[in-house]
Amino acid sequence: MMRAFFLFSILTGIIAISSCSDDRETTTASRIDMIEAVYSSVELEPLDLYKVNASISGYMDDQKVKEGDMVKAGDLLFVLTNEPAKLNEENAALTYELVRETLEGQSNVMEEMRLELKIARLKAQNDSMNFFRIKALREKNAASQFEYDNSALAYELSSNNVKTLKKRIYRKEIELKNQMGQSRNALNASKLRTNDYFIRSNRNGKIYQVNKEKGEYVNMQELLALIGDQNEFKLKMLIDEVDISKVSIGQKVLVTLEAYKDKVFEATISEIAPKMDERTQTFAVEARFKKQPVKLYMGLTGEGNIVINEKGSALVIPREYLQPGNKVETDKGMVTVKTGLSNWSYIEILSGLSENQVIYKPK
């Protein structure tokens, strides 16, 4: 009885092992058109996206556009409160006009000084004639020494006065020209500051986003709106640093979008950021559709596969069937295989397995 029980136990164990073996998942090596790709999520962005910023702080006084509007370069988008800027510009204009009038006006200071110089020259000329007349008389003892000394002193004083006035006029003219230049610059700078309160578009495009409304406070350099191309879009991708060496300009990208789940679109890599984002450890990569869908929106998401290699009729197995050391389990036990291309689902087998050979999924 004990021997019979022992044999029964062995048979039960064998049946259990066979049953367990029969329950394991299997597959076969098969041939497919293999694509090796680098995966990335994608997000759509209008071509030539432009961020409208405020270069000055203030309250939103007027909003000329709304989301969805089409604008042209130079169109007025927003107006910030600019009363202080207006007053500064008016004061700068008054200062400039005052200096200009002083230098170039009908009754300007320079004309007065030149008239003064003209009178001084006439006096010097008269004093000169008087001096030489008395000098001639003195040589004939027809004039006293006192008269001679007085005429000489008057001639010297008037001559020096002419020289002094010339220098004063020269200095004053330079001073006023400098003041006018400075006041002109101040006026131009004030006008530029005033223009900063009028925020305009620098390109043609569509308003995709508006972040501020009338009455709200706007900080300097704060994003006010997004403007981009109405018709053309680009694909934004983030590629991990371990894969970036496989990516090149011009490579094909197979794209699926959540808005078009049953379709695959082809795109081409157009730009690769030269520097890694240290925060995300990724590189920004852009691609352009070869033929984009008819209707697209900013912010649409999907998936992209950057094609690294393609091979027709490649012998492959599911990735989860490959075990450490490049081994797979067959009916004859573990065998070592040589692998080739791979993607998220399959890995190519170059040698070690034959087509339709059964393999077991690891436990």
Rosetta blueprint (number, residue, H / E / L):
1 M L
2 M H
3 R H
4 A H
5 F H
6 F H
7 L H
8 F H
9 S H
10 I H
11 L H
12 T H
13 G H
14 I H
15 I H
16 A H
17 I H
18 S H
19 S H
20 C H
21 S H
22 D H
23 D H
24 R L
25 E L
26 T E
27 T E
28 T E
29 A L
30 S E
31 R E
32 I E
33 D E
34 M E
35 I E
36 E E
37 A E
38 V E
39 Y E
40 S E
41 S E
42 V E
43 E E
44 L E
45 E E
46 P E
47 L L
48 D L
49 L L
50 Y E
51 K E
52 V E
53 N E
54 A L
55 S L
56 I L
57 S L
58 G E
59 Y E
60 M E
61 D E
62 D E
63 Q E
64 K L
65 V L
66 K L
67 E L
68 G L
69 D L
70 M E
71 V E
72 K L
73 A L
74 G L
75 D L
76 L E
77 L E
78 F E
79 V E
80 L E
81 T L
82 N L
83 E H
84 P H
85 A H
86 K H
87 L H
88 N H
89 E H
90 E H
91 N H
92 A H
93 A H
94 L H
95 T H
96 Y H
97 E H
98 L H
99 V H
100 R H
101 E H
102 T H
103 L H
104 E H
105 G L
106 Q L
107 S L
108 N L
109 V H
110 M H
111 E H
112 E H
113 M H
114 R H
115 L H
116 E H
117 L H
118 K H
119 I H
120 A H
121 R H
122 L H
123 K H
124 A H
125 Q H
126 N H
127 D H
128 S H
129 M H
130 N H
131 F H
132 F H
133 R H
134 I H
135 K H
136 A H
137 L H
138 R H
139 E H
140 K L
141 N L
142 A L
143 A L
144 S L
145 Q H
146 F H
147 E H
148 Y H
149 D H
150 N H
151 S H
152 A H
153 L H
154 A H
155 Y H
156 E H
157 L H
158 S H
159 S H
160 N H
161 N H
162 V H
163 K H
164 T H
165 L H
166 K H
167 K H
168 R H
169 I H
170 Y H
171 R H
172 K H
173 E H
174 I H
175 E H
176 L H
177 K H
178 N H
179 Q H
180 M H
181 G H
182 Q H
183 S H
184 R H
185 N H
186 A H
187 L H
188 N H
189 A H
190 S H
191 K H
192 L H
193 R H
194 T H
195 N H
196 D H
197 Y L
198 F E
199 I E
200 R E
201 S L
202 N L
203 R L
204 N L
205 G E
206 K E
207 I E
208 Y E
209 Q E
210 V E
211 N L
212 K L
213 E L
214 K L
215 G L
216 E L
217 Y E
218 V E
219 N L
220 M L
221 Q L
222 E L
223 L E
224 L E
225 A E
226 L E
227 I E
228 G E
229 D L
230 Q L
231 N L
232 E L
233 F E
234 K E
235 L E
236 K E
237 M E
238 L E
239 I E
240 D E
241 E L
242 V L
243 D L
244 I H
245 S H
246 K H
247 V L
248 S L
249 I L
250 G L
251 Q L
252 K E
253 V E
254 L E
255 V E
256 T E
257 L E
258 E L
259 A L
260 Y E
261 K E
262 D E
263 K E
264 V E
265 F E
266 E E
267 A E
268 T E
269 I E
270 S E
271 E E
272 I E
273 A L
274 P L
275 K L
276 M L
277 D E
278 E L
279 R L
280 T L
281 Q L
282 T E
283 F E
284 A E
285 V E
286 E E
287 A E
288 R E
289 F E
290 K L
291 K L
292 Q L
293 P L
294 V L
295 K L
296 L L
297 Y L
298 M L
299 G L
300 L L
301 T E
302 G E
303 E E
304 G E
305 N E
306 I E
307 V E
308 I E
309 N E
310 E E
311 K E
312 G E
313 S E
314 A E
315 L E
316 V E
317 I E
318 P E
319 R H
320 E H
321 Y H
322 L L
323 Q E
324 P L
325 G L
326 N L
327 K E
328 V E
329 E E
330 T E
331 D L
332 K L
333 G E
334 M E
335 V E
336 T E
337 V L
338 K E
339 T E
340 G E
341 L E
342 S E
343 N L
344 W L
345 S L
346 Y E
347 I E
348 E E
349 I E
350 L E
351 S E
352 G L
353 L L
354 S L
355 E L
356 N L
357 Q L
358 V E
359 I E
360 Y E
361 K L
362 P L
363 K L
